[in-house]
Amino acid sequence: MSSGKRETSRPQVGSSQTPEQSSVSAGGARIPAIGFGTWKLRGDACAAAVADALAAGYRHIDTAAVYDNEEAVGEGLRRSGVPRERVFVVTKVWPDNIGEGALQRSAEQSLRRLGLADVDLLLIHWPNPRIPLAESIGALNDARSRGLARHIGVSNFGAALLRDACRLSAAPIVADQCEYHPRIDQSETLAACREEGVAFVSYSPLAKRGVLGDAAVVRAAGRHGRTPAQIVLRWHVQQGCVAIPKSADPGRIRENLSVFDFALDADEMAAISAPPAKSQPG
Ligand SMILES: NC(=O)c1ccc[n+]([C@@H]2O[C@H](COP(=O)([O-])OP(=O)(O)OC[C@H]3O[C@@H](n4cnc5c(N)ncnc54)[C@H](OP(=O)(O)O)[C@@H]3O)[C@@H](O)[C@H]2O)c1
């Protein structure tokens, strides 16, 4: 059962950081604060983008069984020449497969496709109300005990479900990966993560470009001489979140990692957090 002793430390924010030194710690995992998202990247384009991201300094790669790109992600890792132990690799189990036995098989299949002995973090991709949570969390813990994953976590779990998962899990739930950007209110899940010592990982952190024209973002970009994407990613990191932007473009891949040598002030953070239309997580 969870001990309540887990701790999440906010990334050290400051001008002397390198991307590799900027991370969020939770439940014994040290998660690089900017990861590389790979949804919709496939085949050689995916392998090339992953290798390029690693060459640019990313040390955290996010994939999932359902992305149909785990082979390409593994190929990109090998092509990069970056040693395996220096990269935090995350994959996810699709909700159809989170029952006892199926979850472990899905993890094994992911490892075969990735060409890896284990992943750093194995996530339940979405909750499945048709499968008891205790069964899924038990299977996730078994996958970890069997060495398929160094750490375990969840994705798309709201505050109440996250708390249940933490209560049911023997090993720490180290992360909850959820959609988050300035147009979505995740205050409840963020608070639950802080209380439970779970790292909050923001997916679609740029709202798929949807927030890059927001007035407060554009204003801060002008003031800091940064791009809107860098401002939004900095906004995530300054809240203690991990963010996993996806890009297929070499210039934007690098741009998205260069967010550790400036800081937004409290007014800028608040203005970015308060866009005209904010939605609840779906
Ligand atoms: N757990 C889940 O259920 C879940 C769900 C969705 C996503 N995710 C993860 O989160 C990752 C990121 O989310 P996402 O791909 O939905 O959205 P995103 O990262 O918010 O946005 C990606 C889009 O923004 C563009 N972009 C990237 N950097 C940019 C920049 N500096 N300036 C302007 N445009 C930029 C990309 O185009 P270019 O490629 O042309 O640069 C792409 O069209 C996914 O790849 C996946 O790994 C997880």
Ligand as a Chemical Component Dictionary entry (heavy atoms), coordinates in Angstrom:
data_LIG
# 
_chem_comp.id                   LIG 
_chem_comp.type                 NON-POLYMER 
_chem_comp.pdbx_formal_charge   0 
_chem_comp.three_letter_code    LIG 
# 
loop_
_chem_comp_atom.comp_id 
_chem_comp_atom.atom_id 
_chem_comp_atom.alt_atom_id 
_chem_comp_atom.type_symbol 
_chem_comp_atom.charge 
_chem_comp_atom.model_Cartn_x 
_chem_comp_atom.model_Cartn_y 
_chem_comp_atom.model_Cartn_z 
_chem_comp_atom.pdbx_ordinal 
LIG N1  N1  N 0  -1.483 10.148 -22.557 1  
LIG C1  C1  C 0  -2.268 10.530 -23.530 2  
LIG O1  O1  O 0  -3.468 10.152 -23.604 3  
LIG C2  C2  C 0  -1.735 11.441 -24.589 4  
LIG C3  C3  C 0  -2.630 12.072 -25.460 5  
LIG C4  C4  C 0  -2.093 12.950 -26.405 6  
LIG C5  C5  C 0  -0.728 13.170 -26.463 7  
LIG N2  N2  N 1  0.120  12.503 -25.617 8  
LIG C6  C6  C 0  1.591  12.693 -25.691 9  
LIG O2  O2  O 0  1.877  14.091 -25.648 10 
LIG C7  C7  C 0  2.668  14.445 -26.780 11 
LIG C8  C8  C 0  2.453  15.893 -27.192 12 
LIG O3  O3  O 0  1.087  16.145 -27.434 13 
LIG P1  P1  P 0  0.505  16.498 -28.873 14 
LIG O4  O4  O 0  1.391  15.914 -29.890 15 
LIG O5  O5  O -1 -0.935 16.129 -28.857 16 
LIG O6  O6  O 0  0.491  18.084 -28.902 17 
LIG P2  P2  P 0  1.535  19.302 -28.692 18 
LIG O7  O7  O 0  2.873  18.813 -28.321 19 
LIG O8  O8  O 0  0.834  20.272 -27.805 20 
LIG O9  O9  O 0  1.561  19.957 -30.130 21 
LIG C9  C9  C 0  2.155  19.336 -31.227 22 
LIG C10 C10 C 0  1.915  20.252 -32.421 23 
LIG O10 O10 O 0  2.561  21.499 -32.204 24 
LIG C11 C11 C 0  3.507  21.759 -33.227 25 
LIG N3  N3  N 0  4.690  22.342 -32.603 26 
LIG C12 C12 C 0  5.606  21.726 -31.828 27 
LIG N4  N4  N 0  6.532  22.591 -31.400 28 
LIG C13 C13 C 0  6.218  23.797 -31.936 29 
LIG C14 C14 C 0  6.793  25.070 -31.862 30 
LIG N5  N5  N 0  7.913  25.293 -31.172 31 
LIG N6  N6  N 0  6.194  26.092 -32.542 32 
LIG C15 C15 C 0  5.057  25.871 -33.255 33 
LIG N7  N7  N 0  4.468  24.682 -33.357 34 
LIG C16 C16 C 0  5.029  23.638 -32.693 35 
LIG C17 C17 C 0  3.792  20.413 -33.876 36 
LIG O11 O11 O 0  4.074  20.579 -35.255 37 
LIG P3  P3  P 0  5.512  20.131 -35.882 38 
LIG O12 O12 O 0  5.645  18.656 -35.641 39 
LIG O13 O13 O 0  5.329  20.487 -37.330 40 
LIG O14 O14 O 0  6.557  20.953 -35.197 41 
LIG C18 C18 C 0  2.457  19.691 -33.704 42 
LIG O15 O15 O 0  1.566  20.056 -34.732 43 
LIG C19 C19 C 0  2.229  13.410 -27.822 44 
LIG O16 O16 O 0  3.118  13.364 -28.921 45 
LIG C20 C20 C 0  2.187  12.165 -26.989 46 
LIG O17 O17 O 0  3.506  11.664 -26.790 47 
LIG C21 C21 C 0  -0.365 11.653 -24.655 48 
# 
loop_
_chem_comp_bond.comp_id 
_chem_comp_bond.atom_id_1 
_chem_comp_bond.atom_id_2 
_chem_comp_bond.value_order 
_chem_comp_bond.pdbx_ordinal 
LIG N1  C1  SING 1  
LIG C1  O1  DOUB 2  
LIG C1  C2  SING 3  
LIG C2  C3  SING 4  
LIG C2  C21 DOUB 5  
LIG C3  C4  DOUB 6  
LIG C4  C5  SING 7  
LIG C5  N2  DOUB 8  
LIG N2  C6  SING 9  
LIG N2  C21 SING 10 
LIG C6  O2  SING 11 
LIG C6  C20 SING 12 
LIG O2  C7  SING 13 
LIG C7  C8  SING 14 
LIG C7  C19 SING 15 
LIG C8  O3  SING 16 
LIG O3  P1  SING 17 
LIG P1  O4  DOUB 18 
LIG P1  O5  SING 19 
LIG P1  O6  SING 20 
LIG O6  P2  SING 21 
LIG P2  O7  DOUB 22 
LIG P2  O8  SING 23 
LIG P2  O9  SING 24 
LIG O9  C9  SING 25 
LIG C9  C10 SING 26 
LIG C10 O10 SING 27 
LIG C10 C18 SING 28 
LIG O10 C11 SING 29 
LIG C11 N3  SING 30 
LIG C11 C17 SING 31 
LIG N3  C12 SING 32 
LIG N3  C16 SING 33 
LIG C12 N4  DOUB 34 
LIG N4  C13 SING 35 
LIG C13 C14 SING 36 
LIG C13 C16 DOUB 37 
LIG C14 N5  SING 38 
LIG C14 N6  DOUB 39 
LIG N6  C15 SING 40 
LIG C15 N7  DOUB 41 
LIG N7  C16 SING 42 
LIG C17 O11 SING 43 
LIG C17 C18 SING 44 
LIG O11 P3  SING 45 
LIG P3  O12 DOUB 46 
LIG P3  O13 SING 47 
LIG P3  O14 SING 48 
LIG C18 O15 SING 49 
LIG C19 O16 SING 50 
LIG C19 C20 SING 51 
LIG C20 O17 SING 52 
# 
